[in-house]
């Protein structure tokens, strides 16, 4: 989950949108996924499938964060989850290479 110093866009990072994922829990309508430049476009379909599996298996924010990172870790990625300041009904998910 984000910390105060993590909030807002990060300068120098140009991300690629992966498309919305439905998630209608905890007051949200869905997830807006973005991949950082280090994530190769060839993995987009695997990442999207992992996001859908994680979203389907969770009903709360805590469950969502665990589920997304569990699914993504298996294919070498991690998720940074935060509220979208431009659309409070959408949860932003930033995908990056695993640590």
Phi and psi restraints in degrees (value plus and minus 20) as a CYANA .aco file:
   2 UNK   PHI     -92.6   -52.6
   2 UNK   PSI     132.5   172.5
   3 UNK   PHI    -129.2   -89.2
   3 UNK   PSI     144.4   184.4
   4 UNK   PHI     -74.1   -34.1
   4 UNK   PSI     -57.4   -17.4
   5 UNK   PHI     -95.3   -55.3
   5 UNK   PSI     -33.9     6.1
   6 UNK   PHI    -109.3   -69.3
   6 UNK   PSI     -32.6     7.4
   7 UNK   PHI     -89.7   -49.7
   7 UNK   PSI     130.8   170.8
   8 UNK   PHI      66.9   106.9
   8 UNK   PSI     148.2   188.2
   9 UNK   PHI     -87.6   -47.6
   9 UNK   PSI     128.8   168.8
  10 UNK   PHI    -120.8   -80.8
  10 UNK   PSI     103.0   143.0
  11 UNK   PHI     -83.0   -43.0
  11 UNK   PSI     125.5   165.5
  12 UNK   PHI      65.9   105.9
  12 UNK   PSI     -22.9    17.1
  13 UNK   PHI    -129.6   -89.6
  13 UNK   PSI      95.9   135.9
  14 UNK   PHI    -125.5   -85.5
  14 UNK   PSI      94.2   134.2
  15 UNK   PHI    -122.4   -82.4
  15 UNK   PSI     145.7   185.7
  16 UNK   PHI    -135.3   -95.3
  16 UNK   PSI     107.7   147.7
  17 UNK   PHI     -92.8   -52.8
  17 UNK   PSI     117.9   157.9
  18 UNK   PHI    -126.0   -86.0
  18 UNK   PSI     -22.8    17.2
  19 UNK   PHI      80.6   120.6
  19 UNK   PSI     133.2   173.2
  20 UNK   PHI     -93.8   -53.8
  20 UNK   PSI     131.6   171.6
  21 UNK   PHI    -146.1  -106.1
  21 UNK   PSI     104.2   144.2
  22 UNK   PHI     -83.3   -43.3
  22 UNK   PSI     117.2   157.2
  23 UNK   PHI    -180.5  -140.5
  23 UNK   PSI      76.7   116.7
  24 UNK   PHI    -125.1   -85.1
  24 UNK   PSI      44.2    84.2
  25 UNK   PHI    -153.0  -113.0
  25 UNK   PSI     139.9   179.9
  26 UNK   PHI      33.3    73.3
  26 UNK   PSI       9.9    49.9
  27 UNK   PHI      63.9   103.9
  27 UNK   PSI     -10.0    30.0
  28 UNK   PHI    -127.3   -87.3
  28 UNK   PSI     133.5   173.5
  29 UNK   PHI    -118.9   -78.9
  29 UNK   PSI     -41.4    -1.4
  30 UNK   PHI     157.8   197.8
  30 UNK   PSI    -197.0  -157.0
  31 UNK   PHI    -135.3   -95.3
  31 UNK   PSI     117.3   157.3
  32 UNK   PHI    -129.4   -89.4
  32 UNK   PSI      86.6   126.6
  33 UNK   PHI    -113.4   -73.4
  33 UNK   PSI     119.4   159.4
  34 UNK   PHI    -154.9  -114.9
  34 UNK   PSI     118.9   158.9
  35 UNK   PHI    -125.6   -85.6
  35 UNK   PSI     115.2   155.2
  36 UNK   PHI     -90.2   -50.2
  36 UNK   PSI     141.6   181.6
  37 UNK   PHI     -76.8   -36.8
  37 UNK   PSI     -46.9    -6.9
  38 UNK   PHI     -92.4   -52.4
  38 UNK   PSI     -32.3     7.7
  39 UNK   PHI    -108.3   -68.3
  39 UNK   PSI      98.9   138.9
  40 UNK   PHI     -89.8   -49.8
  40 UNK   PSI     118.3   158.3
  41 UNK   PHI     -77.5   -37.5
  41 UNK   PSI     -45.4    -5.4
  42 UNK   PHI     -83.8   -43.8
  42 UNK   PSI     -37.7     2.3
  43 UNK   PHI    -115.4   -75.4
  43 UNK   PSI     -18.9    21.1
  44 UNK   PHI     -76.0   -36.0
  44 UNK   PSI     -62.4   -22.4
  45 UNK   PHI     -87.8   -47.8
  45 UNK   PSI     -57.1   -17.1
  46 UNK   PHI     -86.1   -46.1
  46 UNK   PSI     -60.9   -20.9
  47 UNK   PHI     -85.6   -45.6
  47 UNK   PSI     -65.3   -25.3
  48 UNK   PHI     -80.9   -40.9
  48 UNK   PSI     -62.7   -22.7
  49 UNK   PHI     -81.5   -41.5
  49 UNK   PSI     -60.6   -20.6
  50 UNK   PHI     -84.4   -44.4
  50 UNK   PSI     -59.6   -19.6
  51 UNK   PHI     -84.1   -44.1
  51 UNK   PSI     -62.5   -22.5
  52 UNK   PHI     -84.5   -44.5
  52 UNK   PSI     -64.7   -24.7
  53 UNK   PHI     -80.1   -40.1
  53 UNK   PSI     -64.1   -24.1
  54 UNK   PHI     -84.6   -44.6
  54 UNK   PSI     -62.2   -22.2
  55 UNK   PHI     -85.2   -45.2
  55 UNK   PSI     -60.0   -20.0
  56 UNK   PHI     -86.6   -46.6
  56 UNK   PSI     -47.6    -7.6
  57 UNK   PHI    -114.0   -74.0
  57 UNK   PSI     -13.5    26.5
  58 UNK   PHI    -153.9  -113.9
  58 UNK   PSI     129.1   169.1
  59 UNK   PHI    -144.2  -104.2
  59 UNK   PSI     -31.5     8.5
  60 UNK   PHI    -145.6  -105.6
  60 UNK   PSI     144.5   184.5
  61 UNK   PHI     -79.0   -39.0
  61 UNK   PSI     -63.4   -23.4
  62 UNK   PHI     -82.6   -42.6
  62 UNK   PSI     -64.1   -24.1
  63 UNK   PHI     -83.5   -43.5
  63 UNK   PSI     -61.0   -21.0
  64 UNK   PHI     -81.1   -41.1
  64 UNK   PSI     -68.0   -28.0
  65 UNK   PHI     -79.6   -39.6
  65 UNK   PSI     -66.6   -26.6
  66 UNK   PHI     -83.5   -43.5
  66 UNK   PSI     -65.9   -25.9
  67 UNK   PHI     -84.5   -44.5
  67 UNK   PSI     -64.6   -24.6
  68 UNK   PHI     -83.5   -43.5
  68 UNK   PSI     -65.4   -25.4
  69 UNK   PHI     -88.4   -48.4
  69 UNK   PSI     -53.9   -13.9
  70 UNK   PHI     -83.7   -43.7
  70 UNK   PSI     -67.3   -27.3
  71 UNK   PHI     -85.3   -45.3
  71 UNK   PSI     -64.1   -24.1
  72 UNK   PHI     -91.8   -51.8
  72 UNK   PSI     -55.2   -15.2
  73 UNK   PHI     -78.6   -38.6
  73 UNK   PSI     -55.6   -15.6
  74 UNK   PHI     -82.7   -42.7
  74 UNK   PSI     -43.8    -3.8
  75 UNK   PHI    -132.5   -92.5
  75 UNK   PSI      -8.0    32.0
  76 UNK   PHI      74.3   114.3
  76 UNK   PSI      -0.4    39.6
  77 UNK   PHI    -149.5  -109.5
  77 UNK   PSI     145.1   185.1
  78 UNK   PHI    -151.5  -111.5
  78 UNK   PSI     142.7   182.7
  79 UNK   PHI    -140.1  -100.1
  79 UNK   PSI     118.6   158.6
  80 UNK   PHI    -131.5   -91.5
  80 UNK   PSI      98.3   138.3
  81 UNK   PHI    -129.3   -89.3
  81 UNK   PSI     113.6   153.6
  82 UNK   PHI    -175.3  -135.3
  82 UNK   PSI     140.4   180.4
  83 UNK   PHI     -87.7   -47.7
  83 UNK   PSI     123.8   163.8
  84 UNK   PHI    -105.0   -65.0
  84 UNK   PSI      93.1   133.1
  85 UNK   PHI     -83.8   -43.8
  85 UNK   PSI     -44.9    -4.9
  86 UNK   PHI    -101.6   -61.6
  86 UNK   PSI     -43.2    -3.2
  87 UNK   PHI    -166.7  -126.7
  87 UNK   PSI      77.1   117.1
  88 UNK   PHI     -87.4   -47.4
  88 UNK   PSI     -29.7    10.3
  89 UNK   PHI    -107.8   -67.8
  89 UNK   PSI     -21.9    18.1
  90 UNK   PHI    -140.7  -100.7
  90 UNK   PSI     118.3   158.3
  91 UNK   PHI    -118.6   -78.6
  91 UNK   PSI     104.1   144.1
  92 UNK   PHI    -101.1   -61.1
  92 UNK   PSI     115.4   155.4
  93 UNK   PHI    -145.2  -105.2
  93 UNK   PSI      94.8   134.8
  94 UNK   PHI    -120.6   -80.6
  94 UNK   PSI     101.9   141.9
  95 UNK   PHI    -118.5   -78.5
  95 UNK   PSI     111.5   151.5
  96 UNK   PHI    -158.0  -118.0
  96 UNK   PSI     150.5   190.5
  97 UNK   PHI     -83.1   -43.1
  97 UNK   PSI     124.8   164.8
  98 UNK   PHI     -86.8   -46.8
  98 UNK   PSI     138.9   178.9
